[in-house]
Amino acid sequence: MAIYSQTVGNSRVVPARTSLAAWYAMGVLMLATLFSFIDRYIFNLLLPQIQHDLHLTDTRASLLQGVAFGIFYSVMAIPFGLLVDRTNRRNLVAAGITVWTLATISCGMSSSFAQLLAARIGVGVGEAVLMPAAMSIIVDLFPPERRGRALGIFTTAVFIGGGGSSLVGGAVLAGFGARHLVVLPIFGALAVWKAAFITVASPGLLVALLALTFREPARQITPQMLEARHSKSSIVAYMRQHPAPFFYVLGSHTIFTLVSFSFFPWVPTLFIRSYHVTGAQAGFAVGLGTLGMGIVGSLIAGWLGDRWTKQNKVGAKFRLTLLWWIGMVPTTICTVLSGNLVLAALFFAVYHMFNCFAYASASATMQDMVPDDLRGRTAAMWFLVTGVIGQGLGPLSTALVTDHLFHNEMDLRYSVIVVMVPCAIAGLLITWFGLKPYDRLRLWQQASASR
């Protein structure tokens, strides 16, 4: 494997000496990813208790769910991505884990909306460094012929973490039982939701130390290549040359993110309110469906996208987003209007499978549309736009409908439908009309790369 040993900034980069060392490093990164999702999404499960104790409306709660975390997470990924190219990535990962862990613990020590808002911002900032650094490290740990499998294995941590966050949260709440106060060492007597934050987050400090035990791999990029990556070549200029495909594809995926985050963060709260279950029961219901169907959906999406590409279907991998728009509407309606928790959990699991189709489409299509030297910046731009609009405004849109249209928190299920239907119509139309423009750019880009 060709490796370039060099010093970047103040960092001493050391090549991975054995395959075992490479897999160990990736295992640590996967563990960090699992904890990042647990610390990120445990908030959704604890939200009803937080709202009760802090007297928060759905609108204020949505600011904690989306704006505080999502916008800072998306925006900070850009400067952190640049920092990843210039300094020791292993140390960045350890620092990021420490920051978001302490911020999650701070959530459990918050006694007001303002304090919780600041803590959630800290979680977003800390977690923003992980994905850029982890992807960069994994690319340098494995040769090209093994890199795809390595990245595929690493990606499973995302889906395991998404489902595992609800399962872990549910287990913690079940362990606390019906108590109103929980006594923790050092922290003393705390409300259950505060104790849950501290309990799930604290092991993250050990993960931060563990991140320091693997070696920073040598960068498989020369100084000349690094300089070219940050040259004046602009993704904005490239998009201006091909406005139609970028409008349709980025527009479709942005609306998808908005719809997804207008529903997913509210699911535990919706189950608790509509089906009168405990937080632990809601956590298990959400976690099992997300974990199981997340893996299944990703495998189906990968196989189907490759099959359509080989068959030269118009739109190829972008067609996966059509399946999302078609399958999302009935599964969402059945989830929110089912008569009991079991049926709702089953429909939500199928919903999440379709959700994976859209995520798979987004990650594949944006890379198909640009040359190699623009892929990093394209991913950053994509992440910024979909993150700010989708993660930031998605939870807020549902909350605004609940608070200002229905004026009743028990009508949350109807708020989800009100937000979803017009977005689904717009998303379906944009995706359908974007298939051919995307396909033309994809094929043109392939021809250009082969010259």
Secondary structure, 3 states (H helix, E strand, C coil): CCCCCCEECCEECCCCCCHHHHHHHHHHHHHHHHHHHHHHHHHHHHHHHHHHHHCCCHHHHHHHHHHHHHHHHHHHHHHHHHHHCCCCHHHHHHHHHHHHHHHHHHHCCCCCHHHHHHHHHHHHHHHCCHHHHHHHHHHHHCCHHHHHHHHHHHHHHHHHHHHHHHHHHHHHHHHHCCCCEEEECCCEEEEHHHHHHHHHHCCHHHHHHHHCCCCCCCCCCCHHHHHHHCCCCCHHHHHHHCHHHHHHHHHHHHHHHHHHHHHHHHHHHHHHHHHCCCHHHHHHHHHHHHHHHHHHHHHHHHHHHHHHHHCCCCCHHHHHHHHHHHHHHHHHHHHHHCCCHHHHHHHHHHHHHHHHHHHHHHHHHHHHCCCHHHHHHHHHHHHHHHHHHHHHHHHHHHHHHHHHHHCCHHHHHHHHHHHHHHHHHHHHHHHHHHHHHHHHHHHHHHHHHHC
